[in-house]
Amino acid sequence: MQVTTVGLDLAKNIFHVHGVTETGDVAFNRPLRRAQVLAFFQRLSPCLVGIEACASSHHWARELSKLGHTVRLMPPMYVKPYVKRGKSDAVDAEAICEAVTRPRPTMRFVEIKSKEQQALLSLHRARDFVVRQRTQLINMVRSLAAEFGITIARGVARAIEFAKSIIDGKQPGPPDLAQDVLRVLSRQLIDLHNRLGWFETMLRIQARLSRQAQLLQTIPGVGPVTASAVAATIGSGRQFRSGREFSAWLGLTPRNHSSGGKERLGKITKMGDRYLRQLIVVGMTSRVRQVAPIPSVPILG
């Protein structure tokens, strides 16, 4: 019995596979341990394998592709309509197996990322994590200083200056115990700020090495951080037929509430990659602010 399509439901340790033949008959629906997955697919003839796009899906897609299988990744929200009823690994694997056979106009597929792309994205995720930690520390230092009547001006630079003054003992006023607490937090803040500088340097280096990132930086408002993030996230970009499709994938297009022949457009959907959307919005906003206003021309009557 020749298996043509397999739905693979990923998990931490116990995976589930659902396979069907060319006539639609169910060949198997069984669980697999992590160590059994590659050996199981080695015994199968090359077939179409569907996987929901998630954290480890790109790794398994690369490994199964090496075995000769055609692997397609799908967003989980596009697989959910094919779940008939209930919720279990077996039902999910069956839904994936059915969804992967849909033609491209009606099913969106995710491009498989390379190891290099995922390595660059790990750099972006670590940087974003450090930025959020630094913001939390700045807010904590600012709130503790306010307890003793010390105000810190807005901005990261002012907070760093205050932290350095605390470490150097140039901020009289708080009791010794509060000075010690602020000094510990200030050292941690300075350390995070220096680490963030290392991440920024590495991102600039990676953007300089990528031809695709260099082309993206020719767009006004797109810097090395945004360019490298876009290049690592979408890869070749061939999955998008136009810039509007890319905008819709990012969630930057208006939500459609049209009915009865009346077109109603709402706010942006925000359905795509939050980190990438944030970088692009911030970059374009700063670009708009940099544009000098057009001087008004007096009208001669």
N, C-alpha and C positions, 0 to 999 in steps of 0.2 A: 504494500500500500504506500504509494508515493505521496509524501507530505509536501504541499506547495506553500502553505502560509502558516506562520507560527506567531502567536502573541506571547510576549515575555513580560511578566509583571515583576519588576525589580523590588527588592527589599534589602534589609541588612544581612540576613543569614538564610532565610527560606524564600526562594523564588518560586514562581509558578509559570508553567508553560501550557499553552493550548494550541494544538496543531490540527489543521484540517487538510483534506485532500482536494484535488481539483474539482471533484463533484460536490464538495461541501460537507462530506462526512467527517465526523470528529475522529481523529486518529489517536489523540491522547489529550488528557487534561490532568496534570499531575504536578506535585511540588518537587522542587530540586534544592539541595543544599548548595551553598556558594561553590564549594569545591567540585561539585558534579556538573556545573553548567557547561564549561568548555568541553568536557568529555562527552556530554550528551549531544551537543551540537556538532561535534566532530563525526559522530556516527550518522548524522543526517545528511542527505544529499543537499546541494545548494538550493535554498528556498528564500522566500520573502519573510523577513523577521520584523515585527513591529514592536516598538518600545516607547513608553511614555518618557518624554524629556524630563530629566531630573538631575540630581547632583552627579550620580555615577553612570548615567545613561551613555555619555560620550565614551567613557572607557570601555563599556561592554560593546558598544557599537563598533569601535575600532577592533576589538578582539574578535568579534564574530565576523567582521568583514574580512579579516585575515584568513578565516576558514572557508571563504568563498560565498558566504551568504550576502544577500542584498538587505541591508538594514535601513529602516526608516524610523526616524524619531518624530513623535507627534506631541503637541502641547496637551497636557491632561484635560484642559477644558474642552478640547475638540473630541476627546475620547469619551467623555462622560455621557453624551447623548446615546451612546450605543450600549450603555449598561441597562439591561432589561429590568431587573428588580433586585432589591437586596444589595448587600455589600459584602464581598468576600474576595479572596485572592483568585479563586477559580472564575468568578464572574468577571473580575477586572481583566484577567488574561483573555477571556473569551471576547470581551468588548474591544480590547486592543487588536486582537486577531481580525475582527470584523472591520474595525475602523481603518486599518492599514491598507485594505484592499480598495478603499474609495479613491476615485480619480483625483488628480491634483487640483482641478478647479474647485472641488467641494471639500477638500481636506488640505490643511496646511501642514507642511513638514519642516522640521528643524534641521539645518545643516549640521553635520557631524563636525565637532571641533577637534583640531589636532592637539597634541600635547603642548606644543609651543603656545597655542592660543590659550589653553587653560592655565599654563604657567603665567602668562601675562595677566590674565584675569585674576589669578591669585594675588598678584602684586597690587592690582586695583582694589580688591576686597580688603587686603591688609591695610592699605592706605586709608580707605574709607573707615575702617574700624578704629585706626589711630586718630583720625580726625574727630570721630564721635567721642572717643575717650578724652581727647584734649578739651573739647567743648564742655564735657561734664566736669572736668577738673577746674576749668576757668570759672564755671558757674558756682562751684563749691567754694573756691577761694574768694570769689566776689561776695558771696553771701556771708561767709565767716568774717571777712573784713568789715562788712557793713554792720555787723553786730557791735563793733567798736567805733563806729562813726567814720570809717575810712571808705571812701568811694573810689571805684576804679572806672576810668573812662571806658567807653565802648571800644571794642576792637581787640584783636588778638595781640597786636604789638604793645598796647598799653598794659594788658594783663601780663605779658612776658616781662615788661619793664618792672612792674610791681613785684613779680616773683623774684627777680634778680635783686631788688632792693631789700626784700625780706631775707633772702639768703645772706646778703652782705650786712644785715643788721641796721639798715638805714631807715627803718619804719618804726619810730617810737610810738608808744600809745598802748598797744595791747599788752596784757600781762605776759609774764614769761611763759606760762603754759600755752597760751594762745599763740605766742611767737613760735614755740616749738612745733605746734600743729601746722601752722601756716608754712613754716620752713620745710617740713617734710613734704607737704603737698606741692610747694613751689619747686622743690628739687624734682619731684615726679613730673610736674608740668614742663620744666625745662628739658628733661630727658625725652618726654614724648614729642616736644617741639623739634628737638634735634633728630629724632627718629623719622619724623615726618619729612624733614629735609632730605634724609637719605632716600625715602620713597620717591620724592619729587625728582631727585637726581636720576634715579634708576628709570623712572618713566620717561624722562627726556631722552636718555640714552636709547631706550627701546624704540621710542618714536623716531629717533634719528636713523635707526637701523632698518626700519620698516618702510618700504617704498609706498605701500598703501597709506600709512600714516602721514607720510610727507605730502602725498596728494591731497589728503583730507585737510591738512593744515593750510592749504591755499584758500580754503573757504574762510571768509571773514568771520571772526568770532570763535574759530576752532583752534585750540592750542594743542600742545603735545599730549596732555592728559586726556582730553576728549577724543583726539584722533586715535590714540593707541587703544582706548576703550572701545571705540566703534570698530576698529580693525580686528580686535580680539573677539568681539561679540558676534559680528555678522560674517566674519570670514571674507569670502569673495563677494558677497552681496548678490549673487545671482538668483537667490530665492525671491528677490523683490523685482518686479517688473517696472516700477517707477518710484520716484521719490515720495509720492503720496502713499504708496503701499508701505514704505519704510516708516513714514510718519504715523500711519494707522497702526503698524506693529508696535511702535513706541507708545501709543496712546495719546498722540498729540492732535488727532483729528476730532471734530465734534461728535458727540453721541447723537445717533439718529433715532428720533421718536416719531417718524412719519407714519401716517395712517389715513386711509380714505382719500388718497390723492393729495393730501396736504403735507408739505415738508416742514418738519420741526426739528431743528438742530439745537442741541443743548451744549453743555460744557464738554471739555475734552474727556476722553474715556479713562485715561490713566491706566490702561490695561497692559502696558508693556513693561520693559525693563526699567525699574524705578531709578536705579543708579545712572544709567545712560541718559534717561530723560532729564534727570536733574542736571547733569553736566551740560547738555545741549541748551536747556532753558537758561541756565546761569550764563553760559557763553554768549547766547544771543541777546540776553538782557543787557549784559555789559557792553556789547557791541552797539546796541541802540543808544545807550547813554553816551557813548563816545562820539556819536555822529553829531556834528555841529548843526545847530538849527539854521535853516535857510533864511537869510535876511529878507525882511519884507521890502518890497519895492513900492514906493509911493505912487499912487495913481494920479496922474495929472489931469485935472478937469478943464 
